[in-house]
Amino acid sequence: MGSTLNELFLEIVDRRDDATAFLVKRDRAWRSLSYRWAFQEAKKTAFGLKSLGFERGGALAILAENRPEWATTDYGAMAAGHPLVPLYTTLIPSQIAYILNDAEAKVLFVSSMAHLRTVLSIREQITSLKQIVVFYPERLAEDEFIISLNTLKSLGDGHTDDEYRELAARTREDDVATFVYTSGTTGNPKGVVLTHANFVAEFDAVRPAFEGGDDDMSISFLPLSHILQRVADSFSLLRGMTIAYAESLETLGENLREVKPTHIIAVPRVYEKIHSRIYEGVEKGPALKRRLFHWAIGVGKAFRVAEATGSVPIGLAVKHGLADKLVFSKIRAATGGRLKFYVSTGAPLAAELGRFFHCVGIRILEAYGMTELTGAATANLPDNFKFGTVGKPGPGVELKIAEEGEICIKGGIVMREYWKQPDATAETIDNDGWLHTGDVGHVDDAGFLHITDRIKELIVTAGGKNVAPQPLENALKSDKYINQAMIIGDTRNFISAIIVPDGEVLQAWAREHDILGEIETLCTDPTVNEMYQRVVSAKMEGFSRYEQVRKFTLVPEEFNQDRGELTPTLKLKRRVLLARYADVIEGMYGE
């Protein structure tokens, strides 16, 4: 097996050749693109860059949505010896300028004229940039600074396959494959430098959990700017799978039914939304449908418990077969019907959510990692998993729990450095090679890793108690009436919460109880708040008294990425939310 991404790419092209590498929807129809096509596109891109005078070593950047050109640009850049720096399409102009300058990017690939206009508005702020390449130009007036992707490829045309192979073979395993900038919740992002060896080690670490082959298909919808989707797509492509590109997060359900993937990798927020939509559909249905659904869920949970003991009573097996036919099979069909399992990473997944999906016949394998670890370091396996945990370390990964319960990781997946930040690198990777994650957790007697929280996000109450907010938030969000939640309590006398209701489920409940009004009105209704108090109290039963939410406020608007309240992977930006709801919070503590 190859020791660089370039070598692995060439190996899979030779093996799969005219098989489908990518599916992309254009003009309302799915188009198939082969591995051979990917090879030729990458070749032209690589030699196009060389023809413009860009020699090995300098960083390139990309500002584009997930699409086949993203992948072929990546492999073309790596063959020419350039690390590709991804940019989130949701970044504001000043953030784009910061990353391009910090990475010293010489070339920027953009997918659209809209992205081009954004970059041109800050052109004078970007000192290193020499070239912009546009994937889909519309009436583009090309010049020395701005060209289309087709023009770049035409400059690289005329070279043989063997020339491309020789060019790609110059890359060594310790060469840099990419800088991935951390999204972060505060301060400027840091460029995480990842080598080809890091990616190969990552593939080895995740292979037991995420094995796939020629007949499998993954669907790409999280931003490729994030290490999670970048690794997932690379692993899928280099294992011979097909990658289908979802049109958007909003069309994900439709796209799943159309392409019928076997693998989905997502963050917990996506599964929370799927869970909510399932319950919304049930709540909107007639009483008989609701009773049937809840009966089936009860049967499914009982069946999985009995299954784990190795002995399922015949009567329960019969009921489960009926529940599967009438309810569970329809839920699975909504995701295409071919899924082998889901993978969840990026943040803790509520154990109750994992159990719900398992009881309907969809297994979610939770994994744990971070950009600095080239993706996942631990994972649950299809035949060895435990809800509420992130599994065990993969091959080649060492794990230890240090002071304050901090999780530390060692192995080939650990980044080389933070770009141009030696002090930050030394703070994160100690002299023995252990990367200090900043996450708190423990390993149970069976060897499964439990994540508690981020060290920096731990709440310290006025009474000196340490409270981890994420387990509380996950517990609240596991209820069908709650869409989002943020726990508050640092330096305060007790724990409180901002809660965003699930609007459609709440309105269905309100109609049944003859309560009228829009979601804004319902959030302040005394009867609604009494109902939510019962929900919150029930969800807090498993926590210590000092951890339990004593007060909460319902707010009608979802936490939103466009307002800067969520990271691109949908994690809470707590400081932004604390500022936005400062008056609401003071009201809870001032009463």
C-alpha positions as CSV (number, residue, x, y, z in Angstrom):
1,M,0.0,0.0,0.0
2,G,1.2,3.5,-0.8
3,S,2.8,5.7,1.9
4,T,1.4,9.0,0.4
5,L,-2.0,10.2,-0.7
6,N,-0.6,10.5,-4.2
7,E,0.5,6.9,-4.3
8,L,-2.9,5.7,-2.9
9,F,-4.7,7.8,-5.5
10,L,-2.7,6.3,-8.4
11,E,-3.3,2.7,-7.0
12,I,-7.1,3.1,-6.8
13,V,-7.3,4.7,-10.3
14,D,-5.4,1.7,-11.7
15,R,-7.8,-0.7,-9.9
16,R,-11.1,1.1,-10.5
17,D,-10.4,2.9,-13.8
18,D,-13.9,3.5,-15.4
19,A,-15.9,2.7,-12.2
20,T,-17.9,5.6,-10.7
21,A,-15.9,7.7,-8.4
22,F,-18.4,10.6,-8.0
23,L,-22.1,11.2,-8.3
24,V,-23.1,14.9,-8.7
25,K,-26.6,16.3,-9.4
26,R,-26.6,18.8,-12.3
27,D,-29.6,20.0,-14.2
28,R,-31.8,17.9,-11.9
29,A,-30.1,14.6,-12.9
30,W,-27.4,12.6,-11.2
31,R,-24.2,12.5,-13.3
32,S,-21.6,9.8,-12.9
33,L,-17.8,10.6,-13.1
34,S,-15.2,7.9,-13.2
35,Y,-11.9,7.4,-11.4
36,R,-10.2,7.8,-14.8
37,W,-11.9,11.2,-15.2
38,A,-10.6,12.2,-11.8
39,F,-7.1,11.2,-12.8
40,Q,-7.2,13.2,-16.0
41,E,-8.6,16.3,-14.2
42,A,-6.0,16.1,-11.5
43,K,-3.3,15.7,-14.1
44,K,-4.3,18.8,-16.0
45,T,-4.6,20.8,-12.8
46,A,-1.2,19.8,-11.6
47,F,0.5,20.7,-14.9
48,G,-1.6,23.9,-15.3
49,L,-0.1,25.1,-12.0
50,K,3.4,24.3,-13.1
51,S,2.9,26.1,-16.4
52,L,2.0,29.2,-14.5
53,G,5.3,29.0,-12.6
54,F,4.1,27.7,-9.3
55,E,6.8,25.3,-8.0
56,R,6.6,22.8,-5.2
57,G,6.1,23.9,-1.6
58,G,3.9,27.0,-1.7
59,A,0.4,26.7,-0.3
60,L,-2.8,26.9,-2.4
61,A,-6.3,27.6,-1.0
62,I,-9.8,26.6,-2.0
63,L,-13.1,28.4,-1.3
64,A,-15.8,26.0,-2.6
65,E,-18.8,23.9,-1.7
66,N,-18.4,20.1,-1.9
67,R,-18.1,18.9,-5.5
68,P,-15.9,16.7,-7.7
69,E,-13.7,19.6,-8.6
70,W,-12.8,20.0,-5.0
71,A,-11.3,16.5,-5.0
72,T,-9.5,16.8,-8.3
73,T,-8.0,20.1,-7.3
74,D,-6.8,18.6,-4.1
75,Y,-5.1,15.7,-5.8
76,G,-3.7,17.9,-8.6
77,A,-2.3,20.3,-6.0
78,M,-0.7,17.5,-4.0
79,A,0.8,15.9,-7.1
80,A,2.4,19.3,-8.0
81,G,3.7,19.5,-4.4
82,H,1.4,22.1,-3.0
83,P,-0.6,21.7,0.3
84,L,-4.2,22.8,-0.2
85,V,-5.7,25.1,2.4
86,P,-9.6,24.8,2.6
87,L,-11.7,27.8,3.5
88,Y,-15.3,27.6,4.9
89,T,-17.8,29.2,2.4
90,T,-19.5,30.8,5.5
91,L,-16.4,32.9,6.5
92,I,-16.7,36.7,6.4
93,P,-14.2,38.6,4.2
94,S,-11.9,39.6,7.0
95,Q,-11.6,35.9,8.1
96,I,-10.8,34.8,4.5
97,A,-8.1,37.5,4.3
98,Y,-6.6,36.4,7.6
99,I,-6.3,32.7,6.6
100,L,-4.9,33.5,3.1
101,N,-2.3,35.8,4.5
102,D,-1.4,33.4,7.4
103,A,-1.0,30.5,5.0
104,E,0.9,32.6,2.5
105,A,-1.4,31.2,-0.2
106,K,-0.3,32.0,-3.8
107,V,-3.3,30.6,-5.6
108,L,-7.0,30.6,-4.6
109,F,-9.6,28.3,-6.2
110,V,-13.2,29.6,-5.9
111,S,-16.3,27.8,-7.1
112,S,-18.5,30.7,-8.1
113,M,-18.6,34.3,-9.2
114,A,-20.1,35.2,-5.8
115,H,-17.1,33.9,-4.0
116,L,-14.9,35.7,-6.5
117,R,-16.6,39.0,-5.8
118,T,-16.1,38.4,-2.0
119,V,-12.3,37.8,-2.5
120,L,-12.0,40.8,-4.9
121,S,-13.5,43.0,-2.2
122,I,-10.5,42.3,0.0
123,R,-7.9,41.9,-2.7
124,E,-5.7,44.7,-1.4
125,Q,-5.5,43.0,2.0
126,I,-4.1,39.7,0.7
127,T,-0.4,40.2,0.0
128,S,0.6,36.7,-1.1
129,L,-2.1,36.0,-3.7
130,K,-0.9,35.7,-7.3
131,Q,-3.7,33.9,-9.0
132,I,-7.5,33.2,-8.7
133,V,-9.0,30.2,-10.5
134,V,-12.8,30.1,-10.9
135,F,-14.6,26.7,-11.2
136,Y,-17.9,27.9,-12.7
137,P,-17.3,31.3,-14.4
138,E,-20.3,33.4,-15.7
139,R,-19.3,36.0,-18.2
140,L,-15.8,36.1,-16.6
141,A,-13.4,38.6,-18.1
142,E,-10.2,36.6,-17.6
143,D,-6.8,38.4,-17.2
144,E,-3.4,37.6,-15.7
145,F,-4.8,37.5,-12.2
146,I,-8.2,35.7,-12.7
147,I,-8.7,32.6,-14.9
148,S,-11.2,29.8,-15.2
149,L,-10.6,26.3,-14.2
150,N,-10.9,25.3,-17.9
151,T,-8.2,27.7,-18.8
152,L,-5.9,26.3,-16.1
153,K,-6.5,22.8,-17.3
154,S,-5.9,23.8,-20.9
155,L,-2.5,25.1,-19.8
156,G,-1.8,21.7,-18.3
157,D,-3.0,19.7,-21.3
158,G,-0.6,17.7,-23.5
159,H,1.2,15.8,-20.7
160,T,1.2,12.0,-20.6
161,D,-0.1,9.9,-17.8
162,D,3.4,8.7,-17.1
163,E,4.6,12.3,-16.6
164,Y,1.8,12.8,-14.1
165,R,2.8,9.6,-12.2
166,E,6.4,10.7,-12.1
167,L,5.4,14.1,-10.8
168,A,3.2,12.7,-8.1
169,A,5.8,10.2,-7.0
170,R,8.2,13.0,-6.0
171,T,6.1,13.6,-2.9
172,R,7.4,12.0,0.3
173,E,5.3,10.8,3.3
174,D,6.7,13.6,5.5
175,D,5.6,16.3,3.0
176,V,2.7,18.6,4.0
177,A,-0.6,17.6,2.5
178,T,-2.7,20.4,3.9
179,F,-3.1,23.1,6.5
180,V,-6.6,22.9,8.1
181,Y,-7.6,25.9,10.0
182,T,-9.5,25.3,13.2
183,S,-12.9,26.9,13.3
184,G,-12.6,27.6,17.0
185,T,-15.0,29.5,19.2
186,T,-12.7,32.4,20.2
187,G,-9.7,34.1,18.7
188,N,-8.0,33.7,15.3
189,P,-8.0,30.2,13.8
190,K,-4.7,28.2,13.9
191,G,-3.4,26.3,10.8
192,V,-3.0,22.6,11.6
193,V,-0.2,21.2,9.5
194,L,-1.0,17.6,8.4
195,T,1.4,15.5,6.4
196,H,0.7,12.6,4.0
197,A,1.9,10.3,6.7
198,N,-0.7,11.7,9.1
199,F,-3.5,10.8,6.6
200,V,-2.1,7.3,6.0
201,A,-2.0,6.7,9.8
202,E,-5.5,8.0,10.1
203,F,-6.8,5.6,7.5
204,D,-5.1,2.7,9.4
205,A,-6.7,4.0,12.7
206,V,-10.3,4.2,11.3
207,R,-10.3,1.2,9.0
208,P,-11.7,-1.3,11.6
209,A,-14.7,0.9,12.1
210,F,-15.4,2.4,8.7
211,E,-14.4,-0.4,6.3
212,G,-15.9,0.1,2.8
213,G,-15.4,-1.4,-0.6
214,D,-16.3,-1.2,-4.3
215,D,-20.0,-1.6,-3.8
216,D,-20.3,1.0,-1.1
217,M,-21.3,4.7,-1.4
218,S,-20.8,7.6,1.0
219,I,-22.6,10.9,0.8
220,S,-20.7,14.1,1.2
221,F,-22.6,17.0,2.8
222,L,-20.6,18.4,5.7
223,P,-18.1,21.1,4.6
224,L,-14.9,19.7,3.1
225,S,-13.2,22.5,4.9
226,H,-13.6,20.4,8.0
227,I,-11.3,17.5,8.7
228,L,-14.2,15.2,9.3
229,Q,-15.6,15.3,5.8
230,R,-12.1,15.7,4.2
231,V,-11.0,12.4,5.8
232,A,-14.3,10.7,5.1
233,D,-14.2,11.6,1.4
234,S,-10.5,10.7,1.1
235,F,-11.0,7.4,2.8
236,S,-14.0,6.6,0.6
237,L,-12.3,7.5,-2.6
238,L,-9.1,5.7,-1.9
239,R,-11.0,2.5,-0.8
240,G,-12.8,2.4,-4.2
241,M,-16.1,3.6,-3.0
242,T,-18.4,6.1,-4.8
243,I,-18.9,9.6,-3.3
244,A,-22.3,11.2,-3.9
245,Y,-22.4,15.0,-3.3
246,A,-25.5,16.2,-1.6
247,E,-26.9,19.4,-3.1
248,S,-27.3,21.0,0.3
249,L,-28.1,20.1,3.9
250,E,-31.7,21.1,3.2
251,T,-32.0,18.6,0.4
252,L,-30.2,15.8,2.3
253,G,-33.3,13.7,2.9
254,E,-34.3,13.8,-0.8
255,N,-30.7,13.1,-1.9
256,L,-30.5,10.1,0.5
257,R,-33.6,8.5,-1.1
258,E,-32.2,9.2,-4.6
259,V,-28.7,7.8,-4.3
260,K,-29.2,5.2,-1.5
261,P,-25.8,5.5,0.2
262,T,-24.3,2.8,2.5
263,H,-22.4,5.2,4.7
264,I,-23.2,8.5,6.4
265,I,-20.7,10.5,8.5
266,A,-22.2,13.5,10.4
267,V,-22.1,15.6,13.5
268,P,-24.7,14.9,16.3
269,R,-26.7,18.0,15.3
270,V,-27.7,16.3,12.0
271,Y,-29.0,13.2,13.9
272,E,-30.8,15.4,16.4
273,K,-32.6,17.0,13.4
274,I,-33.5,13.7,11.9
275,H,-34.8,12.5,15.3
276,S,-36.9,15.7,15.6
277,R,-38.3,15.4,12.0
278,I,-39.4,11.8,12.8
279,Y,-41.3,12.9,15.8
280,E,-42.8,15.9,14.0
281,G,-44.2,13.6,11.4
282,V,-45.6,11.3,14.1
283,E,-47.2,14.2,16.1
284,K,-48.9,15.6,12.9
285,G,-50.4,12.2,12.2
286,P,-53.7,10.7,13.6
287,A,-53.9,9.2,17.0
288,L,-53.7,5.7,15.7
289,K,-50.4,6.4,14.0
290,R,-49.0,8.0,17.2
291,R,-50.0,5.0,19.3
292,L,-48.5,2.6,16.7
293,F,-45.2,4.5,16.7
294,H,-44.8,4.6,20.4
295,W,-45.8,0.9,20.7
296,A,-43.1,0.1,18.1
297,I,-40.4,2.1,19.9
298,G,-41.2,0.3,23.1
299,V,-40.9,-3.1,21.4
300,G,-37.7,-2.0,19.7
301,K,-36.0,-1.0,22.9
302,A,-37.1,-4.2,24.6
303,F,-35.9,-6.3,21.7
304,R,-32.4,-4.6,21.7
305,V,-32.1,-5.2,25.4
306,A,-33.0,-8.9,25.0
307,E,-30.7,-9.2,22.0
308,A,-27.8,-8.0,24.0
309,T,-28.3,-10.8,26.5
310,G,-28.3,-13.4,23.7
311,S,-31.8,-14.6,24.3
312,V,-34.9,-13.0,22.6
313,P,-38.3,-14.5,23.6
314,I,-40.3,-15.8,20.7
315,G,-43.2,-13.5,21.4
316,L,-41.0,-10.4,21.5
317,A,-39.3,-11.5,18.2
318,V,-42.8,-11.7,16.6
319,K,-43.7,-8.3,17.9
320,H,-40.4,-6.9,16.7
321,G,-41.0,-8.3,13.2
322,L,-44.3,-6.6,13.1
323,A,-42.9,-3.3,14.4
324,D,-40.2,-3.4,11.8
325,K,-42.6,-4.0,9.0
326,L,-45.1,-1.3,10.0
327,V,-42.8,1.4,11.4
328,F,-39.0,0.9,11.4
329,S,-38.7,-0.1,7.7
330,K,-40.4,3.1,6.7
331,I,-37.9,5.2,8.8
332,R,-35.0,3.4,7.2
333,A,-36.4,3.8,3.7
334,A,-36.4,7.6,4.3
335,T,-32.6,7.4,4.3
336,G,-32.4,5.3,1.1
337,G,-32.7,1.8,2.7
338,R,-29.1,0.7,2.1
339,L,-27.3,2.3,5.1
340,K,-25.0,-0.1,6.9
341,F,-24.4,2.4,9.8
342,Y,-24.2,6.0,10.6
343,V,-21.0,7.6,12.0
344,S,-21.2,10.4,14.5
345,T,-18.3,12.6,15.6
346,G,-17.3,16.2,16.2
347,A,-19.2,16.4,19.5
348,P,-20.7,14.0,22.1
349,L,-23.9,12.2,20.9
350,A,-26.6,11.7,23.5
351,A,-26.7,8.0,24.5
352,E,-30.5,8.1,24.3
353,L,-30.3,9.3,20.7
354,G,-28.0,6.3,19.8
355,R,-30.4,3.9,21.5
356,F,-33.4,5.4,19.6
357,F,-31.8,4.8,16.2
358,H,-30.5,1.4,17.2
359,C,-34.0,0.3,18.2
360,V,-35.3,1.2,14.7
361,G,-32.5,-0.7,13.1
362,I,-30.0,2.1,12.4
363,R,-26.7,1.8,14.2
364,I,-24.8,5.0,15.0
365,L,-21.1,4.4,15.6
366,E,-19.7,7.3,17.7
367,A,-16.1,8.3,17.2
368,Y,-13.8,10.9,18.7
369,G,-11.1,13.1,17.3
370,M,-10.1,16.6,16.3
371,T,-8.3,18.4,13.5
372,E,-5.0,18.1,15.3
373,L,-5.4,14.3,15.2
374,T,-6.2,14.2,11.5
375,G,-9.7,13.2,12.3
376,A,-10.8,10.3,14.5
377,A,-8.6,8.7,17.2
378,T,-11.1,6.4,18.8
379,A,-14.3,4.8,17.5
380,N,-17.0,2.2,18.3
381,L,-16.9,-0.8,16.0
382,P,-19.9,-2.4,14.3
383,D,-19.5,-5.5,16.4
384,N,-18.0,-3.9,19.6
385,F,-19.8,-0.7,20.6
386,K,-21.2,1.0,23.7
387,F,-23.7,3.8,23.7
388,G,-22.6,7.0,25.4
389,T,-19.0,6.3,24.6
390,V,-16.7,7.1,21.7
391,G,-15.2,3.6,21.5
392,K,-11.6,2.5,21.8
393,P,-8.4,3.7,20.2
394,G,-7.7,2.6,16.7
395,P,-4.6,0.7,15.5
396,G,-1.5,2.8,16.0
397,V,-3.2,5.2,18.5
398,E,-2.2,5.5,22.2
399,L,-4.4,7.1,24.8
400,K,-3.9,8.2,28.4
401,I,-5.9,10.3,30.9
402,A,-3.7,13.0,32.4
403,E,-4.2,15.6,35.2
404,E,-7.7,17.0,35.5
405,G,-9.0,14.1,33.4
406,E,-7.5,15.5,30.2
407,I,-7.4,13.1,27.3
408,C,-4.0,12.8,25.6
409,I,-3.3,11.0,22.3
410,K,-0.1,9.8,20.8
411,G,0.7,8.2,17.4
412,G,1.1,8.8,13.7
413,I,-2.2,10.8,13.5
414,V,-0.8,13.6,15.7
415,M,-0.3,16.8,13.6
416,R,3.2,18.0,12.8
417,E,2.6,21.5,14.2
418,Y,0.5,24.7,14.2
419,W,1.6,26.7,11.2
420,K,4.1,29.4,12.3
421,Q,3.1,29.0,16.0
422,P,5.9,27.2,17.8
423,D,4.7,28.2,21.2
424,A,1.1,27.0,20.6
425,T,2.6,23.8,19.2
426,A,4.7,23.2,22.3
427,E,1.7,23.9,24.6
428,T,-0.3,21.2,22.8
429,I,2.3,18.5,22.1
430,D,4.6,17.7,25.0
431,N,8.2,16.5,24.8
432,D,7.1,12.8,24.8
433,G,4.8,13.3,21.8
434,W,1.5,13.3,23.6
435,L,-1.1,15.7,22.2
436,H,-3.1,17.3,25.0
437,T,-6.6,17.6,23.6
438,G,-8.2,19.9,26.1
439,D,-11.1,17.4,26.4
440,V,-12.0,15.8,29.7
441,G,-12.9,12.1,29.9
442,H,-12.3,8.7,31.4
443,V,-11.9,5.1,30.3
444,D,-14.2,2.5,31.7
445,D,-13.4,-1.0,32.8
446,A,-14.2,-2.3,29.3
447,G,-11.8,0.1,27.7
448,F,-14.3,2.5,26.2
449,L,-13.6,6.2,26.3
450,H,-16.2,8.5,27.8
451,I,-16.0,12.2,26.9
452,T,-17.1,14.6,29.7
453,D,-16.5,18.1,28.3
454,R,-13.9,20.6,27.2
455,I,-11.6,21.8,30.0
456,K,-12.2,25.4,28.9
457,E,-16.0,25.0,28.8
458,L,-16.3,23.5,32.3
459,I,-18.6,25.6,34.4
460,V,-17.4,26.5,37.9
461,T,-20.4,27.6,40.0
462,A,-20.2,30.1,42.8
463,G,-20.1,27.2,45.2
464,G,-16.9,25.8,43.6
465,K,-18.6,22.9,41.9
466,N,-17.4,21.8,38.4
467,V,-20.2,21.2,36.0
468,A,-19.8,19.9,32.4
469,P,-22.4,21.6,30.2
470,Q,-22.5,19.1,27.3
471,P,-24.0,16.1,29.1
472,L,-26.8,18.4,30.4
473,E,-27.4,19.9,27.0
474,N,-27.5,16.4,25.4
475,A,-30.0,15.2,28.0
476,L,-32.3,18.1,27.3
477,K,-32.0,17.8,23.5
478,S,-32.9,14.1,23.6
479,D,-36.5,15.2,24.3
480,K,-38.8,15.6,21.3
481,Y,-39.9,19.1,22.6
482,I,-36.4,20.5,22.7
483,N,-34.5,21.5,19.6
484,Q,-31.4,23.3,21.2
485,A,-30.1,24.1,24.6
486,M,-27.3,26.0,26.3
487,I,-26.4,25.5,29.9
488,I,-25.3,28.6,32.0
489,G,-23.9,28.8,35.5
490,D,-20.2,29.9,35.5
491,T,-19.7,31.8,38.8
492,R,-23.4,31.7,39.5
493,N,-25.3,30.1,42.4
494,F,-27.1,27.6,40.3
495,I,-27.4,26.1,36.8
496,S,-29.9,27.6,34.3
497,A,-30.6,27.0,30.6
498,I,-31.6,28.8,27.4
499,I,-33.9,26.3,25.6
500,V,-35.1,26.5,21.9
501,P,-38.3,24.5,21.6
502,D,-38.9,22.2,18.6
503,G,-41.5,24.5,17.0
504,E,-43.6,22.0,15.1
505,V,-43.8,19.5,17.9
506,L,-44.6,22.2,20.4
507,Q,-47.4,23.7,18.2
508,A,-48.9,20.3,17.7
509,W,-49.0,19.9,21.5
510,A,-50.4,23.4,22.0
511,R,-53.3,22.7,19.5
512,E,-54.2,19.5,21.4
513,H,-54.4,21.7,24.6
514,D,-56.4,24.5,22.9
515,I,-53.5,27.0,23.2
516,L,-53.3,29.3,20.2
517,G,-50.4,31.5,19.0
518,E,-47.2,31.6,17.1
519,I,-44.0,30.1,18.6
520,E,-43.0,33.5,20.1
521,T,-46.3,33.6,22.1
522,L,-46.1,29.9,23.1
523,C,-42.6,30.5,24.6
524,T,-44.1,32.9,27.2
525,D,-47.3,30.9,27.8
526,P,-47.6,29.8,31.5
527,T,-49.1,26.4,30.6
528,V,-46.4,25.7,28.0
529,N,-43.7,26.6,30.5
530,E,-45.2,24.3,33.1
531,M,-45.0,21.5,30.5
532,Y,-41.4,22.3,29.8
533,Q,-40.7,22.3,33.5
534,R,-41.9,18.7,33.7
535,V,-39.7,17.8,30.7
536,V,-36.6,19.5,32.2
537,S,-37.2,17.9,35.6
538,A,-37.5,14.5,34.1
539,K,-34.2,14.9,32.1
540,M,-32.3,16.1,35.2
541,E,-33.1,13.1,37.3
542,G,-29.8,11.3,36.5
543,F,-27.6,14.3,37.5
544,S,-26.4,15.5,40.9
545,R,-28.4,18.2,42.6
546,Y,-25.8,20.9,42.0
547,E,-25.8,20.0,38.2
548,Q,-29.5,20.2,37.7
549,V,-31.1,23.0,35.8
550,R,-33.1,25.1,38.2
551,K,-34.4,27.8,35.9
552,F,-34.8,28.0,32.1
553,T,-36.1,30.4,29.5
554,L,-37.7,29.4,26.2
555,V,-36.6,31.4,23.2
556,P,-38.2,31.1,19.8
557,E,-35.3,31.6,17.4
558,E,-32.9,28.7,16.6
559,F,-29.2,29.3,17.4
560,N,-27.9,30.3,14.0
561,Q,-24.5,29.9,12.1
562,D,-25.2,33.1,10.0
563,R,-25.3,35.1,13.2
564,G,-22.1,33.6,14.4
565,E,-23.7,31.6,17.2
566,L,-22.6,28.2,15.8
567,T,-19.3,27.0,14.4
568,P,-19.4,25.4,10.9
569,T,-19.8,22.0,12.6
570,L,-22.7,23.4,14.5
571,K,-21.1,23.6,18.0
572,L,-22.3,26.4,20.3
573,K,-20.2,29.6,20.3
574,R,-21.0,30.2,24.0
575,R,-19.5,33.7,24.3
576,V,-21.6,34.9,21.4
577,L,-24.8,33.4,22.8
578,L,-24.0,34.6,26.3
579,A,-23.8,38.1,24.9
580,R,-26.9,37.9,22.8
581,Y,-29.0,36.6,25.7
582,A,-27.3,38.6,28.5
583,D,-30.6,40.3,29.5
584,V,-32.5,37.0,29.6
585,I,-29.8,35.4,31.7
586,E,-29.7,38.3,34.2
587,G,-33.4,38.0,34.4
588,M,-33.2,34.3,35.5
589,Y,-30.6,35.1,38.2
590,G,-32.0,38.4,39.2
591,E,-35.4,37.1,40.1
